[in-house]
Amino acid sequence: MALQSMTGFARREGTSGRWRWAWELRSVNGKGLDLRLRLPPGLERMEAEVRRLAGESFSRGNLQASLSVTADENRFEAVLNRQALAAVLAMREQLDGVIDPAPLKLDTLLLVRGIVEFREGEDSEEALAGRDADIAVGLLAALSDLKAMREQEGAALSRILLDHVTTIEGLTRTIDIDPSRSLQEIAARLAAQVALLMDGMAALDRDRLHAEAALLATKADLREEIDRLKAHIAAARDLLVKGGPAGRRLDFLAQEFNRESNTICSKSNASAVTAAGIELKVVIDQFREQVQNLE
């Protein structure tokens, strides 16, 4: 599966008979999948299906889906109000001999309010079912377009994140092979410090001092942090290559990267290691910022 960004846009429109419809989908970052729908009156019944299809395509992101449906032409039909017509005819009979008994004409009846009503014609059930089916097909196409755009941006993010992982790996190697971390260098540095202390304070217990120095050397060792960084690097690279909804797991690894880099900087007793640790923190922050955009 390809990595997906959580940002994207898609629009699909079409016609079905006299109806014109358009789907518009927008997606931005979100902790989970939050779908907000705007459906025209009469089509609210589509909500459950829209949510189901969106859930099959995406697992994270704030998704807005709006549907507009308009009629290209208005069709009107005349409806005869038979009760009103009967009332008019009955009145005519009652007024027989009082008014002109000339036959009523159609144009005269049309002038009588309520005799004929004009209303918009209704589509047949078959026509409406066909329209709804076309709208559903358009939704599938719009979701596919949105997914393609999110995957395209996800591929670009994947390349950026892999570059960051490579940089993190290089800085980890720099720290690992720094001369200050060799046993000989650590021993020489501690020996010099112990000798300096012993020269100035002869009353110090030499054995106790050597024990404390050994404890400090153990605390300053970066082996565990470097090994964990290497493991996290391998895991991050594996997630980026496999793809799929890996955003949450990569965000967790970014936190672990940051934890190890903080420890390295706090334990460091060499300027080169400290500098590499600080640069490592900068790259990790960039990595985590980009991870926030992934599904």
Secondary structure, DSSP 8 states (H G I E B T S, - for coil): ----BS-EEEEEEEEETTEEEEEEEEEE--SSEEEEEE--TT-GGGHHHHHHHHHHH-SSEEEEEEEEEEESS--EEEEE-HHHHHHHHHHHHHTBTTB------HHHHHHSTTTEEEEE----HHHHHHHHHHHHHHHHHHHHHHHHHHHHHHHHHHHHHHHHHHHHHHHHHHHHT-GGGSHHHHHHHHHHHHHHHHHH-TTS-HHHHHHHHHHHHHHH--HHHHHHHHHHHHHHHHHHHH-SS-HHHHHHHHHHHHHHHHHHHHH--SHHHHHHHHHHHHHHHHHHHHHTTB-
